[in-house]
């Protein structure tokens, strides 16, 4: 059992406004890309599928879903400081992640408006959904006396450049893993309502369908570009992005096992369930996926998470930076080694399975 550790008081920009979490490799990132290259993409091979995904976005099934009901109209003072801090951390990271998607999609829509109307409209609708999600989560933070200044976040956050190919791979995975994260929490709490400590969770069933529709759009976009699935390079990139997303998910989930314990979930099992389902879903889009049934697959991911805990401990041990640098080397090497072992394990050939089905 994990003990809820003491949490520091949040840093504030001004009263009631939380200072954004310090940027690290594991915090949600903001992205930019080559807009011209996306505008010039030829979609004809999968135009029907892209238009079908666009029609689903136009339907806006959740237009009336993100409205706070009376269940929010209560005091949350019964949350002790540890629970409150853990929950605020969850809300902040979720809000930042959704807002990051909003900014990227909004800029894509703006830049593509006169050059690729179909994609521009799709990105506009994706941005609509992400803005709703971020705003809804930010209102939940207000229940705990805090909020994020999203304008400040827009101006001060570092933007990372990703080529369009990387954006398509990573956003597809982000949306599909988001679907499985939300739906598995919802299904668990539906069976165990005694662990449903806050009304936000009851919105997850319909919410996750937004993530699913977003992923379906990016799947159609990915399959429209043969270079993203019909080359030997695309096979390597698919495995690479699956691996990095799964390692990141393992590190962030297991280092926040306090949160999952708080709602009655075992973080290790939840992490495994999310990854298995996301990997299986990715068979529909990627040319290759990882072998999650390999007996060493999850032990190696969890070894990466354990090494990350050692790195965190070293970062706060008070030693001079140069000593910390050398102390970290064995643990960084450990993570890289386990990732390499996973990457070079024989993958699952999704294209071969697809051929068998047809």
Secondary structure as GFF3:
##gff-version 3
##sequence-region A 1 358
A	DSSP	beta_strand	12	14	.	.	.	ID=ss1
A	DSSP	beta_strand	17	18	.	.	.	ID=ss2
A	DSSP	beta_strand	30	32	.	.	.	ID=ss3
A	DSSP	alpha_helix	35	39	.	.	.	ID=ss4
A	DSSP	three_ten_helix	44	46	.	.	.	ID=ss5
A	DSSP	alpha_helix	47	59	.	.	.	ID=ss6
A	DSSP	three_ten_helix	70	72	.	.	.	ID=ss7
A	DSSP	alpha_helix	81	112	.	.	.	ID=ss8
A	DSSP	alpha_helix	117	142	.	.	.	ID=ss9
A	DSSP	beta_strand	147	148	.	.	.	ID=ss10
A	DSSP	alpha_helix	150	156	.	.	.	ID=ss11
A	DSSP	beta_strand	159	161	.	.	.	ID=ss12
A	DSSP	alpha_helix	164	191	.	.	.	ID=ss13
A	DSSP	three_ten_helix	193	195	.	.	.	ID=ss14
A	DSSP	three_ten_helix	199	203	.	.	.	ID=ss15
A	DSSP	alpha_helix	204	223	.	.	.	ID=ss16
A	DSSP	three_ten_helix	226	228	.	.	.	ID=ss17
A	DSSP	alpha_helix	232	255	.	.	.	ID=ss18
A	DSSP	alpha_helix	257	262	.	.	.	ID=ss19
A	DSSP	alpha_helix	267	281	.	.	.	ID=ss20
A	DSSP	three_ten_helix	282	284	.	.	.	ID=ss21
A	DSSP	beta_strand	288	289	.	.	.	ID=ss22
A	DSSP	alpha_helix	297	315	.	.	.	ID=ss23
A	DSSP	alpha_helix	321	343	.	.	.	ID=ss24
A	DSSP	beta_strand	348	349	.	.	.	ID=ss25
A	DSSP	alpha_helix	350	357	.	.	.	ID=ss26
###
